[in-house]
């Protein structure tokens, strides 16, 4: 599923969550790069459907960022908060 296949409201809510947590420090301002994390979000939504629980999903998020940003790992506290927020949203919207 790409970002084009996601409901616009869900897409924007995912963007807000990612920008709030800004796991790799690339978000500047909503008017500048609100959709900066779209490629990562697309990959993460696909992996959500394969994840059995929050821990597995957090690992998937870390893997996406590791692959997209040449080996970067997200700080554990940031990853845990990001994964929880995204997991809860997707769980209510997609499962």
Biopython code that builds the backbone (N, CA, C, O; Angstrom):
import numpy as np
from Bio.PDB.StructureBuilder import StructureBuilder

atoms = [
    (1, "UNK", "N", (0.850, -1.176, 0.000)),
    (1, "UNK", "CA", (0.000, 0.000, 0.000)),
    (1, "UNK", "C", (0.894, 1.237, 0.000)),
    (1, "UNK", "O", (1.757, 1.385, 0.865)),
    (2, "UNK", "N", (0.690, 2.103, -0.950)),
    (2, "UNK", "CA", (1.448, 3.356, -0.986)),
    (2, "UNK", "C", (0.634, 4.437, -0.282)),
    (2, "UNK", "O", (-0.508, 4.206, 0.115)),
    (3, "UNK", "N", (1.223, 5.604, -0.135)),
    (3, "UNK", "CA", (0.510, 6.716, 0.495)),
    (3, "UNK", "C", (-0.710, 7.115, -0.329)),
    (3, "UNK", "O", (-1.668, 7.665, 0.214)),
    (4, "UNK", "N", (-0.684, 6.846, -1.631)),
    (4, "UNK", "CA", (-1.835, 7.194, -2.459)),
    (4, "UNK", "C", (-3.028, 6.307, -2.153)),
    (4, "UNK", "O", (-4.166, 6.706, -2.399)),
    (5, "UNK", "N", (-2.795, 5.111, -1.623)),
    (5, "UNK", "CA", (-3.889, 4.200, -1.311)),
    (5, "UNK", "C", (-4.454, 4.366, 0.091)),
    (5, "UNK", "O", (-5.346, 3.619, 0.492)),
    (6, "UNK", "N", (-3.948, 5.330, 0.835)),
    (6, "UNK", "CA", (-4.384, 5.550, 2.212)),
    (6, "UNK", "C", (-5.389, 6.692, 2.250)),
    (6, "UNK", "O", (-5.217, 7.704, 1.571)),
    (7, "UNK", "N", (-6.427, 6.523, 3.040)),
    (7, "UNK", "CA", (-7.417, 7.565, 3.256)),
    (7, "UNK", "C", (-6.701, 8.876, 3.613)),
    (7, "UNK", "O", (-5.803, 8.871, 4.455)),
    (8, "UNK", "N", (-7.085, 9.996, 2.988)),
    (8, "UNK", "CA", (-6.389, 11.277, 3.224)),
    (8, "UNK", "C", (-6.337, 11.688, 4.702)),
    (8, "UNK", "O", (-5.327, 12.228, 5.154)),
    (9, "UNK", "N", (-7.398, 11.442, 5.447)),
    (9, "UNK", "CA", (-7.392, 11.799, 6.870)),
    (9, "UNK", "C", (-6.393, 10.945, 7.640)),
    (9, "UNK", "O", (-5.667, 11.455, 8.493)),
    (10, "UNK", "N", (-6.352, 9.655, 7.344)),
    (10, "UNK", "CA", (-5.402, 8.761, 7.986)),
    (10, "UNK", "C", (-3.974, 9.149, 7.592)),
    (10, "UNK", "O", (-3.075, 9.167, 8.433)),
    (11, "UNK", "N", (-3.781, 9.453, 6.338)),
    (11, "UNK", "CA", (-2.460, 9.865, 5.840)),
    (11, "UNK", "C", (-1.957, 11.082, 6.609)),
    (11, "UNK", "O", (-0.804, 11.113, 7.038)),
    (12, "UNK", "N", (-2.811, 12.076, 6.782)),
    (12, "UNK", "CA", (-2.400, 13.288, 7.484)),
    (12, "UNK", "C", (-2.167, 13.036, 8.971)),
    (12, "UNK", "O", (-1.279, 13.639, 9.574)),
    (13, "UNK", "N", (-2.956, 12.155, 9.554)),
    (13, "UNK", "CA", (-2.744, 11.826, 10.965)),
    (13, "UNK", "C", (-1.416, 11.092, 11.156)),
    (13, "UNK", "O", (-0.703, 11.343, 12.128)),
    (14, "UNK", "N", (-1.085, 10.193, 10.241)),
    (14, "UNK", "CA", (0.209, 9.513, 10.298)),
    (14, "UNK", "C", (1.350, 10.522, 10.149)),
    (14, "UNK", "O", (2.353, 10.441, 10.858)),
    (15, "UNK", "N", (1.194, 11.453, 9.241)),
    (15, "UNK", "CA", (2.208, 12.498, 9.063)),
    (15, "UNK", "C", (2.401, 13.291, 10.349)),
    (15, "UNK", "O", (3.531, 13.571, 10.749)),
    (16, "UNK", "N", (1.289, 13.653, 10.997)),
    (16, "UNK", "CA", (1.381, 14.415, 12.242)),
    (16, "UNK", "C", (2.141, 13.637, 13.319)),
    (16, "UNK", "O", (2.972, 14.194, 14.036)),
    (17, "UNK", "N", (1.844, 12.348, 13.415)),
    (17, "UNK", "CA", (2.523, 11.511, 14.411)),
    (17, "UNK", "C", (4.019, 11.450, 14.121)),
    (17, "UNK", "O", (4.836, 11.645, 15.022)),
    (18, "UNK", "N", (4.377, 11.181, 12.879)),
    (18, "UNK", "CA", (5.795, 11.092, 12.531)),
    (18, "UNK", "C", (6.507, 12.426, 12.732)),
    (18, "UNK", "O", (7.636, 12.461, 13.220)),
    (19, "UNK", "N", (5.862, 13.504, 12.366)),
    (19, "UNK", "CA", (6.481, 14.811, 12.541)),
    (19, "UNK", "C", (6.620, 15.163, 14.021)),
    (19, "UNK", "O", (7.605, 15.782, 14.425)),
    (20, "UNK", "N", (5.643, 14.773, 14.821)),
    (20, "UNK", "CA", (5.706, 15.030, 16.264)),
    (20, "UNK", "C", (6.919, 14.325, 16.882)),
    (20, "UNK", "O", (7.648, 14.920, 17.675)),
    (21, "UNK", "N", (7.127, 13.080, 16.521)),
    (21, "UNK", "CA", (8.235, 12.301, 17.085)),
    (21, "UNK", "C", (9.543, 12.546, 16.336)),
    (21, "UNK", "O", (10.622, 12.384, 16.906)),
    (22, "UNK", "N", (9.458, 12.932, 15.076)),
    (22, "UNK", "CA", (10.611, 13.266, 14.230)),
    (22, "UNK", "C", (11.805, 12.338, 14.516)),
    (22, "UNK", "O", (12.840, 12.785, 15.009)),
    (23, "UNK", "N", (11.651, 11.051, 14.203)),
    (23, "UNK", "CA", (12.634, 10.052, 14.630)),
    (23, "UNK", "C", (14.060, 10.249, 14.123)),
    (23, "UNK", "O", (14.997, 9.762, 14.754)),
    (24, "UNK", "N", (14.252, 10.943, 13.011)),
    (24, "UNK", "CA", (15.621, 11.168, 12.527)),
    (24, "UNK", "C", (15.956, 12.659, 12.394)),
    (24, "UNK", "O", (16.967, 13.022, 11.793)),
    (25, "UNK", "N", (15.109, 13.508, 12.954)),
    (25, "UNK", "CA", (15.417, 14.935, 13.007)),
    (25, "UNK", "C", (15.396, 15.666, 11.678)),
    (25, "UNK", "O", (16.216, 16.555, 11.446)),
    (26, "UNK", "N", (14.461, 15.300, 10.798)),
    (26, "UNK", "CA", (14.407, 15.965, 9.492)),
    (26, "UNK", "C", (13.196, 16.881, 9.317)),
    (26, "UNK", "O", (13.121, 17.619, 8.334)),
    (27, "UNK", "N", (12.255, 16.843, 10.250)),
    (27, "UNK", "CA", (11.067, 17.685, 10.137)),
    (27, "UNK", "C", (11.414, 19.101, 10.581)),
    (27, "UNK", "O", (11.989, 19.315, 11.648)),
    (28, "UNK", "N", (11.044, 20.078, 9.719)),
    (28, "UNK", "CA", (11.330, 21.478, 10.032)),
    (28, "UNK", "C", (10.082, 22.215, 10.511)),
    (28, "UNK", "O", (10.064, 22.802, 11.593)),
    (29, "UNK", "N", (9.045, 22.171, 9.686)),
    (29, "UNK", "CA", (7.810, 22.901, 9.990)),
    (29, "UNK", "C", (6.727, 22.405, 9.038)),
    (29, "UNK", "O", (7.015, 21.992, 7.914)),
    (30, "UNK", "N", (5.505, 22.449, 9.489)),
    (30, "UNK", "CA", (4.394, 21.948, 8.674)),
    (30, "UNK", "C", (4.336, 22.606, 7.299)),
    (30, "UNK", "O", (3.995, 21.949, 6.315)),
    (31, "UNK", "N", (4.661, 23.881, 7.220)),
    (31, "UNK", "CA", (4.620, 24.593, 5.940)),
    (31, "UNK", "C", (5.803, 24.248, 5.041)),
    (31, "UNK", "O", (5.772, 24.535, 3.844)),
    (32, "UNK", "N", (6.837, 23.640, 5.599)),
    (32, "UNK", "CA", (8.056, 23.363, 4.847)),
    (32, "UNK", "C", (8.093, 21.928, 4.334)),
    (32, "UNK", "O", (8.281, 21.699, 3.139)),
    (33, "UNK", "N", (7.914, 20.961, 5.232)),
    (33, "UNK", "CA", (8.053, 19.560, 4.805)),
    (33, "UNK", "C", (7.129, 18.618, 5.581)),
    (33, "UNK", "O", (7.580, 17.651, 6.194)),
    (34, "UNK", "N", (5.845, 18.917, 5.543)),
    (34, "UNK", "CA", (4.831, 18.122, 6.246)),
    (34, "UNK", "C", (4.858, 16.660, 5.815)),
    (34, "UNK", "O", (4.585, 15.777, 6.628)),
    (35, "UNK", "N", (5.181, 16.386, 4.554)),
    (35, "UNK", "CA", (5.138, 15.025, 4.014)),
    (35, "UNK", "C", (6.524, 14.370, 3.937)),
    (35, "UNK", "O", (6.710, 13.415, 3.182)),
    (36, "UNK", "N", (7.467, 14.855, 4.686)),
    (36, "UNK", "CA", (8.857, 14.373, 4.625)),
    (36, "UNK", "C", (8.978, 12.872, 4.882)),
    (36, "UNK", "O", (9.826, 12.210, 4.283)),
    (37, "UNK", "N", (8.146, 12.333, 5.758)),
    (37, "UNK", "CA", (8.243, 10.918, 6.133)),
    (37, "UNK", "C", (7.340, 10.000, 5.291)),
    (37, "UNK", "O", (7.174, 8.830, 5.636)),
    (38, "UNK", "N", (6.765, 10.498, 4.213)),
    (38, "UNK", "CA", (5.856, 9.679, 3.402)),
    (38, "UNK", "C", (6.467, 8.353, 2.925)),
    (38, "UNK", "O", (5.793, 7.328, 3.022)),
    (39, "UNK", "N", (7.694, 8.319, 2.421)),
    (39, "UNK", "CA", (8.247, 7.029, 1.972)),
    (39, "UNK", "C", (8.339, 6.011, 3.111)),
    (39, "UNK", "O", (8.052, 4.830, 2.918)),
    (40, "UNK", "N", (8.735, 6.470, 4.284)),
    (40, "UNK", "CA", (8.839, 5.570, 5.428)),
    (40, "UNK", "C", (7.461, 5.120, 5.898)),
    (40, "UNK", "O", (7.269, 3.956, 6.249)),
    (41, "UNK", "N", (6.514, 6.037, 5.906)),
    (41, "UNK", "CA", (5.152, 5.701, 6.318)),
    (41, "UNK", "C", (4.579, 4.624, 5.407)),
    (41, "UNK", "O", (3.952, 3.681, 5.889)),
    (42, "UNK", "N", (4.783, 4.747, 4.107)),
    (42, "UNK", "CA", (4.269, 3.739, 3.166)),
    (42, "UNK", "C", (4.799, 2.354, 3.521)),
    (42, "UNK", "O", (4.033, 1.393, 3.575)),
    (43, "UNK", "N", (6.090, 2.247, 3.760)),
    (43, "UNK", "CA", (6.679, 0.963, 4.110)),
    (43, "UNK", "C", (6.196, 0.440, 5.446)),
    (43, "UNK", "O", (6.032, -0.766, 5.634)),
    (44, "UNK", "N", (5.972, 1.348, 6.365)),
    (44, "UNK", "CA", (5.541, 0.957, 7.703)),
    (44, "UNK", "C", (4.097, 0.472, 7.707)),
    (44, "UNK", "O", (3.770, -0.467, 8.433)),
    (45, "UNK", "N", (3.233, 1.087, 6.919)),
    (45, "UNK", "CA", (1.839, 0.637, 6.847)),
    (45, "UNK", "C", (1.785, -0.799, 6.329)),
    (45, "UNK", "O", (1.014, -1.612, 6.839)),
    (46, "UNK", "N", (2.586, -1.111, 5.333)),
    (46, "UNK", "CA", (2.638, -2.483, 4.805)),
    (46, "UNK", "C", (3.084, -3.444, 5.905)),
    (46, "UNK", "O", (2.502, -4.516, 6.070)),
    (47, "UNK", "N", (4.096, -3.065, 6.642)),
    (47, "UNK", "CA", (4.627, -3.931, 7.699)),
    (47, "UNK", "C", (3.685, -4.061, 8.885)),
    (47, "UNK", "O", (3.716, -5.070, 9.589)),
    (48, "UNK", "N", (2.847, -3.054, 9.116)),
    (48, "UNK", "CA", (1.868, -3.137, 10.200)),
    (48, "UNK", "C", (0.975, -4.353, 10.015)),
    (48, "UNK", "O", (0.694, -5.083, 10.965)),
    (49, "UNK", "N", (0.538, -4.560, 8.791)),
    (49, "UNK", "CA", (-0.384, -5.667, 8.515)),
    (49, "UNK", "C", (0.258, -7.025, 8.757)),
    (49, "UNK", "O", (-0.446, -8.012, 8.970)),
    (50, "UNK", "N", (1.595, -7.089, 8.727)),
    (50, "UNK", "CA", (2.306, -8.344, 8.972)),
    (50, "UNK", "C", (2.684, -8.530, 10.435)),
    (50, "UNK", "O", (3.025, -9.638, 10.852)),
    (51, "UNK", "N", (2.628, -7.464, 11.211)),
    (51, "UNK", "CA", (3.055, -7.507, 12.603)),
    (51, "UNK", "C", (1.982, -8.132, 13.482)),
    (51, "UNK", "O", (0.788, -7.888, 13.311)),
    (52, "UNK", "N", (2.436, -8.934, 14.414)),
    (52, "UNK", "CA", (1.505, -9.616, 15.321)),
    (52, "UNK", "C", (1.259, -8.830, 16.604)),
    (52, "UNK", "O", (0.256, -9.047, 17.284)),
    (53, "UNK", "N", (2.182, -7.908, 16.940)),
    (53, "UNK", "CA", (2.041, -7.152, 18.178)),
    (53, "UNK", "C", (2.871, -5.869, 18.090)),
    (53, "UNK", "O", (3.569, -5.627, 17.106)),
    (54, "UNK", "N", (2.777, -5.060, 19.141)),
    (54, "UNK", "CA", (3.452, -3.774, 19.161)),
    (54, "UNK", "C", (4.970, -3.926, 19.106)),
    (54, "UNK", "O", (5.628, -3.165, 18.396)),
    (55, "UNK", "N", (5.534, -4.866, 19.819)),
    (55, "UNK", "CA", (6.994, -5.083, 19.825)),
    (55, "UNK", "C", (7.485, -5.412, 18.416)),
    (55, "UNK", "O", (8.473, -4.848, 17.946)),
    (56, "UNK", "N", (6.794, -6.321, 17.757)),
    (56, "UNK", "CA", (7.167, -6.695, 16.384)),
    (56, "UNK", "C", (7.050, -5.489, 15.456)),
    (56, "UNK", "O", (7.894, -5.282, 14.585)),
    (57, "UNK", "N", (5.996, -4.695, 15.651)),
    (57, "UNK", "CA", (5.790, -3.511, 14.828)),
    (57, "UNK", "C", (6.908, -2.487, 15.051)),
    (57, "UNK", "O", (7.398, -1.892, 14.092)),
    (58, "UNK", "N", (7.308, -2.282, 16.289)),
    (58, "UNK", "CA", (8.407, -1.350, 16.585)),
    (58, "UNK", "C", (9.686, -1.808, 15.894)),
    (58, "UNK", "O", (10.428, -0.986, 15.356)),
    (59, "UNK", "N", (9.947, -3.107, 15.903)),
    (59, "UNK", "CA", (11.116, -3.636, 15.203)),
    (59, "UNK", "C", (11.028, -3.350, 13.710)),
    (59, "UNK", "O", (12.030, -3.014, 13.080)),
    (60, "UNK", "N", (9.841, -3.481, 13.146)),
    (60, "UNK", "CA", (9.639, -3.199, 11.718)),
    (60, "UNK", "C", (9.905, -1.727, 11.402)),
    (60, "UNK", "O", (10.536, -1.406, 10.395)),
    (61, "UNK", "N", (9.420, -0.836, 12.271)),
    (61, "UNK", "CA", (9.673, 0.593, 12.065)),
    (61, "UNK", "C", (11.178, 0.852, 12.062)),
    (61, "UNK", "O", (11.687, 1.562, 11.195)),
    (62, "UNK", "N", (11.876, 0.287, 13.016)),
    (62, "UNK", "CA", (13.320, 0.481, 13.100)),
    (62, "UNK", "C", (14.007, -0.061, 11.851)),
    (62, "UNK", "O", (14.957, 0.545, 11.357)),
    (63, "UNK", "N", (13.540, -1.187, 11.339)),
    (63, "UNK", "CA", (14.118, -1.760, 10.119)),
    (63, "UNK", "C", (13.903, -0.845, 8.917)),
    (63, "UNK", "O", (14.803, -0.680, 8.093)),
    (64, "UNK", "N", (12.725, -0.256, 8.815)),
    (64, "UNK", "CA", (12.444, 0.659, 7.702)),
    (64, "UNK", "C", (13.421, 1.837, 7.748)),
    (64, "UNK", "O", (14.020, 2.186, 6.731)),
    (65, "UNK", "N", (13.579, 2.436, 8.901)),
    (65, "UNK", "CA", (14.490, 3.575, 9.009)),
    (65, "UNK", "C", (15.939, 3.151, 8.808)),
    (65, "UNK", "O", (16.730, 3.889, 8.223)),
    (66, "UNK", "N", (16.277, 1.990, 9.282)),
    (66, "UNK", "CA", (17.634, 1.459, 9.090)),
    (66, "UNK", "C", (17.940, 1.336, 7.592)),
    (66, "UNK", "O", (19.033, 1.680, 7.143)),
    (67, "UNK", "N", (16.973, 0.847, 6.837)),
    (67, "UNK", "CA", (17.156, 0.678, 5.390)),
    (67, "UNK", "C", (17.099, 1.994, 4.625)),
    (67, "UNK", "O", (17.852, 2.183, 3.670)),
    (68, "UNK", "N", (16.225, 2.897, 5.026)),
    (68, "UNK", "CA", (16.040, 4.145, 4.288)),
    (68, "UNK", "C", (17.131, 5.179, 4.585)),
    (68, "UNK", "O", (17.411, 6.041, 3.753)),
    (69, "UNK", "N", (17.742, 5.094, 5.763)),
    (69, "UNK", "CA", (18.716, 6.093, 6.174)),
    (69, "UNK", "C", (20.074, 5.471, 6.467)),
    (69, "UNK", "O", (20.718, 5.807, 7.460)),
    (70, "UNK", "N", (20.496, 4.577, 5.612)),
    (70, "UNK", "CA", (21.850, 4.005, 5.655)),
    (70, "UNK", "C", (22.304, 3.561, 7.044)),
    (70, "UNK", "O", (23.347, 3.988, 7.538)),
    (71, "UNK", "N", (21.519, 2.715, 7.648)),
    (71, "UNK", "CA", (21.938, 2.094, 8.894)),
    (71, "UNK", "C", (21.576, 2.822, 10.163)),
    (71, "UNK", "O", (21.970, 2.387, 11.246)),
    (72, "UNK", "N", (20.834, 3.922, 10.073)),
    (72, "UNK", "CA", (20.450, 4.659, 11.283)),
    (72, "UNK", "C", (19.501, 3.815, 12.127)),
    (72, "UNK", "O", (18.689, 3.057, 11.596)),
    (73, "UNK", "N", (19.608, 3.951, 13.408)),
    (73, "UNK", "CA", (18.682, 3.327, 14.353)),
    (73, "UNK", "C", (18.029, 4.450, 15.150)),
    (73, "UNK", "O", (18.681, 5.429, 15.512)),
    (74, "UNK", "N", (16.750, 4.300, 15.416)),
    (74, "UNK", "CA", (15.999, 5.302, 16.174)),
    (74, "UNK", "C", (16.248, 5.067, 17.661)),
    (74, "UNK", "O", (16.301, 3.924, 18.117)),
    (75, "UNK", "N", (16.398, 6.149, 18.408)),
    (75, "UNK", "CA", (16.541, 6.013, 19.865)),
    (75, "UNK", "C", (15.359, 5.233, 20.421)),
    (75, "UNK", "O", (14.222, 5.422, 19.989)),
    (76, "UNK", "N", (15.633, 4.357, 21.382)),
    (76, "UNK", "CA", (14.604, 3.464, 21.910)),
    (76, "UNK", "C", (13.393, 4.215, 22.458)),
    (76, "UNK", "O", (12.259, 3.820, 22.189)),
    (77, "UNK", "N", (13.604, 5.279, 23.214)),
    (77, "UNK", "CA", (12.460, 5.997, 23.776)),
    (77, "UNK", "C", (11.607, 6.633, 22.679)),
    (77, "UNK", "O", (10.379, 6.620, 22.763)),
    (78, "UNK", "N", (12.243, 7.183, 21.662)),
    (78, "UNK", "CA", (11.506, 7.752, 20.527)),
    (78, "UNK", "C", (10.789, 6.659, 19.758)),
    (78, "UNK", "O", (9.622, 6.815, 19.399)),
    (79, "UNK", "N", (11.471, 5.558, 19.502)),
    (79, "UNK", "CA", (10.879, 4.436, 18.777)),
    (79, "UNK", "C", (9.663, 3.895, 19.505)),
    (79, "UNK", "O", (8.630, 3.642, 18.885)),
    (80, "UNK", "N", (9.772, 3.715, 20.813)),
    (80, "UNK", "CA", (8.655, 3.171, 21.591)),
    (80, "UNK", "C", (7.424, 4.064, 21.515)),
    (80, "UNK", "O", (6.310, 3.571, 21.340)),
    (81, "UNK", "N", (7.618, 5.378, 21.647)),
    (81, "UNK", "CA", (6.485, 6.312, 21.591)),
    (81, "UNK", "C", (5.889, 6.377, 20.190)),
    (81, "UNK", "O", (4.669, 6.366, 20.026)),
    (82, "UNK", "N", (6.751, 6.445, 19.186)),
    (82, "UNK", "CA", (6.295, 6.484, 17.793)),
    (82, "UNK", "C", (5.522, 5.214, 17.446)),
    (82, "UNK", "O", (4.422, 5.280, 16.899)),
    (83, "UNK", "N", (6.097, 4.072, 17.764)),
    (83, "UNK", "CA", (5.460, 2.793, 17.440)),
    (83, "UNK", "C", (4.103, 2.682, 18.123)),
    (83, "UNK", "O", (3.136, 2.243, 17.502)),
    (84, "UNK", "N", (4.018, 3.072, 19.385)),
    (84, "UNK", "CA", (2.755, 2.988, 20.122)),
    (84, "UNK", "C", (1.685, 3.861, 19.464)),
    (84, "UNK", "O", (0.562, 3.409, 19.238)),
    (85, "UNK", "N", (2.036, 5.105, 19.159)),
    (85, "UNK", "CA", (1.060, 6.021, 18.553)),
    (85, "UNK", "C", (0.595, 5.516, 17.191)),
    (85, "UNK", "O", (-0.601, 5.524, 16.899)),
    (86, "UNK", "N", (1.526, 5.081, 16.366)),
    (86, "UNK", "CA", (1.177, 4.605, 15.022)),
    (86, "UNK", "C", (0.398, 3.299, 15.109)),
    (86, "UNK", "O", (-0.586, 3.115, 14.393)),
    (87, "UNK", "N", (0.829, 2.398, 15.974)),
    (87, "UNK", "CA", (0.169, 1.102, 16.121)),
    (87, "UNK", "C", (-1.287, 1.289, 16.559)),
    (87, "UNK", "O", (-2.192, 0.661, 16.008)),
    (88, "UNK", "N", (-1.502, 2.140, 17.536)),
    (88, "UNK", "CA", (-2.868, 2.381, 18.010)),
    (88, "UNK", "C", (-3.745, 2.976, 16.919)),
    (88, "UNK", "O", (-4.897, 2.575, 16.755)),
    (89, "UNK", "N", (-3.202, 3.933, 16.174)),
    (89, "UNK", "CA", (-3.974, 4.541, 15.089)),
    (89, "UNK", "C", (-4.298, 3.512, 14.010)),
    (89, "UNK", "O", (-5.454, 3.373, 13.612)),
    (90, "UNK", "N", (-3.288, 2.797, 13.539)),
    (90, "UNK", "CA", (-3.516, 1.814, 12.469)),
    (90, "UNK", "C", (-4.387, 0.671, 12.943)),
    (90, "UNK", "O", (-5.202, 0.155, 12.177)),
    (91, "UNK", "N", (-4.233, 0.270, 14.180)),
    (91, "UNK", "CA", (-5.053, -0.811, 14.707)),
    (91, "UNK", "C", (-6.532, -0.412, 14.704)),
    (91, "UNK", "O", (-7.396, -1.241, 14.418)),
    (92, "UNK", "N", (-6.821, 0.838, 15.016)),
    (92, "UNK", "CA", (-8.215, 1.292, 15.021)),
    (92, "UNK", "C", (-8.749, 1.522, 13.607)),
    (92, "UNK", "O", (-9.954, 1.421, 13.376)),
    (93, "UNK", "N", (-7.865, 1.828, 12.667)),
    (93, "UNK", "CA", (-8.302, 2.170, 11.311)),
    (93, "UNK", "C", (-8.241, 1.022, 10.316)),
    (93, "UNK", "O", (-9.046, 0.978, 9.386)),
    (94, "UNK", "N", (-7.307, 0.094, 10.485)),
    (94, "UNK", "CA", (-7.061, -0.919, 9.439)),
    (94, "UNK", "C", (-7.401, -2.361, 9.833)),
    (94, "UNK", "O", (-7.600, -3.195, 8.949)),
    (95, "UNK", "N", (-7.471, -2.672, 11.099)),
    (95, "UNK", "CA", (-7.719, -4.082, 11.453)),
    (95, "UNK", "C", (-9.180, -4.343, 11.684)),
    (95, "UNK", "O", (-9.565, -5.472, 11.989)),
]
sb = StructureBuilder()
sb.init_structure("model")
sb.init_model(0)
sb.init_chain("A")
sb.init_seg("    ")
for serial, (resi, resn, name, xyz) in enumerate(atoms, 1):
    if name == "N":
        sb.init_residue(resn, " ", resi, " ")
    sb.init_atom(name, np.array(xyz, "f"), 0.0, 1.0, " ", f" {name:<3s}", serial, name[0])
structure = sb.get_structure()
